[in-house]
Amino acid sequence: MSDAAYDLAVIGGGPGGYAAAFYAASAGMKVALIEKDTIGGTCLNRGCIPAKAFLESAAVFRHVAHAKDFGIEASAPAVNFAVTQARKQTIVNGLVKGLTGLTKAKKVTYLLGTGSLGAGRSVTVRAADGKTQTLNATNVVLASGSVPRTIPGFTLGGAVMTSDEVLALDKVPSRIAVIGGGAIGCEFASCFADLGANVTILEGLPKILPGLDPDVANVVVKSFKKRNIDIRTGVKVSGHTPNKSGGTVVHFGDGESLEVDAVVVSVGRRPYADELGLNGTKVKVSERGFVEVDAYCRTGEANVYAVGDLIATPQLAHVAYAEAILAVKHMRGETALPVMYDRVPWAIYCHPEVAWAGPSEEEARAAGHDVVVAKHQFRANSRAMILGEPDGLVKVIAKKGRDGRAGQVLGVHMVGPWVTEQLSGGYLAVNWEASVDEIAEFIQPHPSLTELFGETVLSLTGRSINA
């Protein structure tokens, strides 16, 4: 097939890839977007969106199970996981259709196939039938994403699955072992426990959710234990032995074992640069598999950028969006500010939810800051009590001024009901380097969950109302 010239060719149609393509197209650039599977990537098809759809079904089941606490008489709820699956897929299909429509609306050339980069910014697209075509582009964005990591002794298949395969389950397993107590592992553990499964988390580190502010992590641990999620930390899994019923026995620790119906291996994701080619280019890949970039997401090859899970930055869809915008602005010669990775918003959608921006108290002190800290519980918040969700807290870390008073807000950490939807105020405070006195002037609606953030900040001024 004949060569085609583009202002930008993007390899990978996940959040980083389609964001780069659509943002560039809206700036008037001629864009080609190459995706080997389905637009939306892991996030939409096998990650964020379907997982959160499952979590919402779990939340509904949890609410109905406690309906009598609100004076609502309801028959005993039951899980019809086939309907849960169908609903999840309807959501995913609708969003995929929407993104596909945007390729047409924004006049982006959408090519289905595996993209690889060669010398001179030539991009080869190999379709499933083996046919190829070559594109020439002034700029290239590499956004091929990541795949789940695996561990020795756990070959995928049967009862063993990663975060990809667990989203295709046709029923809720009675007994589940989740290997890995990070964000993804805790989301699956929370989800399936609420849906009625007997869940055990096996984590090699001394605690689950490493890296979280301890005050926040402790709330999650207490909630998990109240819901009979068995948390085993400091254990090393060594393998498993399938049984005759389709389940398996997981071996870990010093001769310990656990019989389960399913094992979810959730030990992180690795960058997927396997099919990018890169021969004849100056793009470098680290020993860990990440494409190396500078602060503007530029690779070693002129006019070639890399974004998203392919580079060693937080593996978050919204970070990939930001990197895509940064790359497009930079290639266009516009003012482009590097992403401040130490201040990006984080969200974990287990129950209770977790959200934060900026350093934890430990991290702030380790960085040399003298800090003032305030934390307040959701059990004192009227809206949380109305919702029947009193577990959780808001914690604000601020610099201590020379006068001993709290000054600039460094970090905001939340755990509790719908905190993933409440973080924006804290995120803005951290990133605008706002002071406690400035944020304390903001009026929060009453009654609302966000009042707790307002009350926590207000208390740092030395005065308070409800705290």
N, C-alpha and C positions, 0 to 999 in steps of 0.2 A: 504494500500500500504506500501511497505517496506521503512524504514528510509534511508536517503541519507546524506552523510557527505560532507560539503563544507567548504572552507576557509572563505567564506563570503556569507551571505544571505542578500539581500536588499529588504525591504518592501516598495514598491512604485516606479513606473516607470517614474516619472517626471524628470525634469532636475537634481535635486539632486540625485535621485535614479539611473537613467541610467548613470550619470557621475561617480558615485561611482562604479557601476558594470563594466563599460567599462575600467575605469582607473585601477581598481584592476586586471581585466582580462589581460590587456596589461602588467601588472607587473608579470604575470604568476600565478595568484591565480585562484582557482576553485570557480566559482561564480554562485549563483542562484539569479535571479531577478523576483520578484513577483509583478504583477500589476493587479488590479481588473477590469480595464476598457480598456484603450488603451495606449500603450507606448507613452511617450511624456508628459503625464499628462496635467494639466490645461494649462500650457504655450503653448504647441503645439496645443492642441485640442480645448480649450475654452478660451484662454487668449492672450498672447503676439503675437503669429504668426497670428491668424485670425484677431485680432484687427488691427494689422499693415497692413494687406492686405486691410482691409476696408479703412484705412487712406490713403493708396497709391492710391486707386481708387478715393478717395475724392480729392487728390492732382492732379491727372490727369484731373478730371472734372474742378478743379479750373484753371489749366493751359490752357485748351482748351477754357474756358470761357473768358480768357484774351489773347487769341492768337492774336487778332487784334492789341494789344499793341506792338507786335513784327513784325507787318507787314504781318501776316498770316491771310488770310481770311478763316473763318470756319463757317459752318452753326451752328445754335443755338444747343449747346450740350444738350443731355437729358440723364438721368440716367436709365439704364436697370439693376435694382438691382439683377435680377435673374442671369445675367451674372457675376455680382460682386460676388454673393454668390458662383456660380460654380467655378469661378477662385480661390476664397479663399479656397474652399474645395479641389481643385486640388493641391494647394500648400501644404495644410495640409496632404493630402493623400500621396503625394510624400515624405514628410519628415518622416511620420510614416513608410512608406515602407523602407526608408533608415535606420531608427533606428532598425526596425525588422531585416533587413539584417545584421546589425552590431552585433546583438545578436548571429547570426550564425557564422559570420566571426571571432568573438572573443571567440567563444565557450562558451558563457554564457547560462546557462539553464534558459529559459524564461518560467515562469509559470503564467497562467491566472487564477486569483482568488484573494480572500481577504486574506491577510496575517496577522497573529496575533502572538505575542511573548509570550512564556511561560517560566517557570523556566528552567535553564540550557541552555539557548539560543536555545531552541526548537522553531521552527517556523511552525505553522500550516497553511496550504493553503487550503481554502475552495472554491471549484469551484462553478459556478453558479448552477450546478445540485445538489449541496449539498455534493458531494463527497469530502473527505479530504485526505491530506497526510501530513506527518510530516518530516521536514528537521532538521538536526542537523548541526550547523555551529560554527566554531571557533570564528567568528566575525559576528556581525549583524549591519546593518545600517537601521535606521528607517527614512523613507522619504515619509510619507503619505500625505504631502502637506497641502492644505487649501481649504476652500470653501467660497463663498461670505457670508458676514454678511447680515442680514436682520434687519428691524426695526419694532417696533410695529405699527399696523394699516395698514401694507402693505403686505398682503398675496400674494404670488406669483401666477400668473395665469392671463389670460386675458390681460389687458393692462399693468399689473405690471410685471416687469422682473428685473433680475440682469444682471451682465456682462456675465453670461453664456447664458441666453436665448436671449439677444439682438443680439448675433452673429448668431442666427438662423432666424432672420427676413426675410420675403420674399419680403418686400418692405420698402421704406423709409417712416416712419410716417410723417405726415404733421406738427404735433405739439408734441414736446417731452419735458418732464420735467426730468432733471437729478438731482437726490437727492445726493448731495455730490460733493464738488468742489476740490477733491484731484486729483492725477495724472490720475487715471483711468476715473473718471468722466469728467475731462477736455479733455481727448482724445476722448471720445464718443461725448461730446458736440461739439468739433471742427470738428470731422468727419461728423456728421449728419448736422451740419450747412452748411458745404461746399457742401453737397449733396442736399441742398435745404430745409431742415427742419427748422421750427421755434423752436428755442431751448431756454429753460430757465433753468439756474442752481440755485438750492436751496441749500444754504450752511449755516449750523448752526453757524459756526465761523465767526469772523469779516471780514475775507477775504478768497478768494479761494487760493489754492496752499499754505497752511500754511507750514512754514518751509523753503520755498525758500527765497533766498536773495531778499529783497524788490525791488531792481533795476531790477532784472530779472522778478519777478512776475508782476511788473507794465507793462512791455512790453506785456506780455500775455494778461493782462486785457484790455489794450488799443486796441490790435488786435481783441480780442473777441467782444468788443463793436463796433468797426468799421464794423464787420460782423454781427451786430444786434443780438448777443447772449446776452440775458437778464440775468444779474447776480444779484441775490438777496442774500445778505449775512446777517448773524445774524438772520436768521429765523428758526423756529422749525416747522417741518411738523407734523401734528397730525393724518392724515388719508386721505382716499379718498372715493369718491362715484361714482361707475360705472354709465355710462350713457347708453342710448338705442342704441347708434351707435357703441358700442364696445370700446369706449374710457373711460375716467374717469375724475373726478374733484378732484384735489389735494387741500387739506385744509392745510393752514400753517399760521404762524404769528398770528396776532390778528384779526382773522375772515376773513382773505384773502383766496381767492380760485383761481384756475387756471385750465381751461378745456384743456385737452390734449388728444392725441391719444395713447400715450405710456409714461410710467414712467420707468426710469432706476434707480434702487436703487444701488448706488455706494458708499457705506460707509465703504469700506475696506473688508478684508478677515479674517476669523478665522482659527486657526490651526485645522486640522482634525485628532485627535487622537482617535476618537470614536470607531474604530474597531480594535485597536491595541492589545486589551487584556491586557497584562502587568501583569496579575495575577502571583504571585509567583516571581516577579522580583523587583529590587530596582529602577526601572525607575520611576521618579517622574514627575507628571504633575501639573503645577501651576494652581492657581484659574482661570487664564485667558485662560487655555487650552493648554499652550505651554509645550512641553517636556523640562525639565531643563537639561542643559549641562554646561560643563566647557569651557575654552578657546579652547580646542582641540575637541569640539563637543562630548565629552564623557558624557554619562548618568551616573546615580548612579550604574548601573549594569556593572560589569566588561566586557570589550570587546563589549559593545553595545553603538553605536553612534547614533546621530540624526542630521539631516541636513535639510536645506531648510525652507519652510514656517512653518514647524512643531515646530521650535524653535524661540525664540524672537530676531531675527536678521532681517536686511532689507529684505523685501519680494521681492527679485530680483532673476531672474533665474541665472544670472552670479555669484551672491553671493552663491547660492546653489552649483554651479559648484566648486567654491573655497573651500567651506566647505567639499564637497565630496572628493576632492583631499587631503585636510588636514587630514580628517578622515582615509583615506586609508594609507597615509604616516605614520600617528601615529601608527595605528595598526600593521604596518610592522616594526616599530622600526626605521624608517628613520627620518632624520632631518625634523621637521614639524614646521612651523612658524604660529602662530595664525593669523586669518584674522583681518586686521586693519579696523574695520567697520566704523571708522570715516573718512576713506580715500577712500572708494569704489566709483566706478563711478556710477552716477545716470543719467537716461535719461527719458524724457517725450516726447512722439511723437505727441503732438498736433501741431497745426500750429499757431505761430512759435514754433519750437522745443526748448526744454530746456535740458541742460546737465551740470553736475558739479561734482567736486571732491574736498573734503576738506571743511572746515567751511566757512560759509558766513561771511561777515564783522561783523555783529552783534555777531555771535557765537565766532569769533576770539577775539573780544574785551571782551566778557563775560568770555572767558577763561583766560583773563589776559594779552593778547598780545598787545603790542603797534604796530600798523600796519600802513603800507603805502598802499594806494589803487589807482589803475588806472583803468579806464573804457573807452572804445572807441566804437563808434557806427558803425554798418554795413553800414550805409548810406554813410560812407566815404571809403568803400571798393569797389574797381573796379569790382570784380567778383560778389559781391552782387548786384551791380547796373546792371550789364549785365544780371543777372538772374531775375531781377525785384523783388528782395526780400530784400529791404533796411532796414526793421524793425529788430531791435535787437542790441545786444551789447556783448562785452567780458569784464569781470571784473576780475581782478587779485588782490588777497590780499596777501601781503608779510609782514614778520616781519620787524620792523624798527630797524636798528642797532644802536650802540652807537654813530656812526658818523651822525645819522639822515637819512642815506641812506637805501633803500630797500634791504633786504637780502633774507632769505629763503622764497620760495613760499609756502604759507599755503593753499590757496584755489584758484580754477579757476572756474568761473561761466559763462555760455554762454547761450544766447537765440538768435535764429535767424535761418537762412537757414542751414539745414543739420548739426547742431552743434553736434548731436548725433554721427556723423561720424568724427567730429573734435576734440573730447575731449581727444583722446589718448595722445597727446603731453602734455596737461595740467595735465592729470592723472599721467603721468610719472614724471612730474616736482614735483607734490605734494608728491608722494610716494618715490621718490629718494631724497626728501628733498633738491632739487636743489636750487641754489641761482638765483636771478634775473640776475646777471652778467653772470652766466653759460648759462642760457636759451637764453639770448640775443645774444649769439654767433651762435645759430642755424639759418640756412638759410631757409627761407620759399619760395616756388615757387611763381612766379608772372605771371599772376594774379591768386590768389587763395583766398578762404575764410579763410584759415588758416593764411594768412598774418596778419589778425586782432589780433590774439593771439600774433604773433611775435611783432607787432607794440606796443601792450599794454605792453608787458614785456619790450621792449626796452625803452619805455617812463619812466619806473620805474628806469632806470639807470641815469636819469636826462637829457638824450638826446633822440632825435627822428628824424624821417624823415617826415612821413606823418601825424603824430598825434601831 
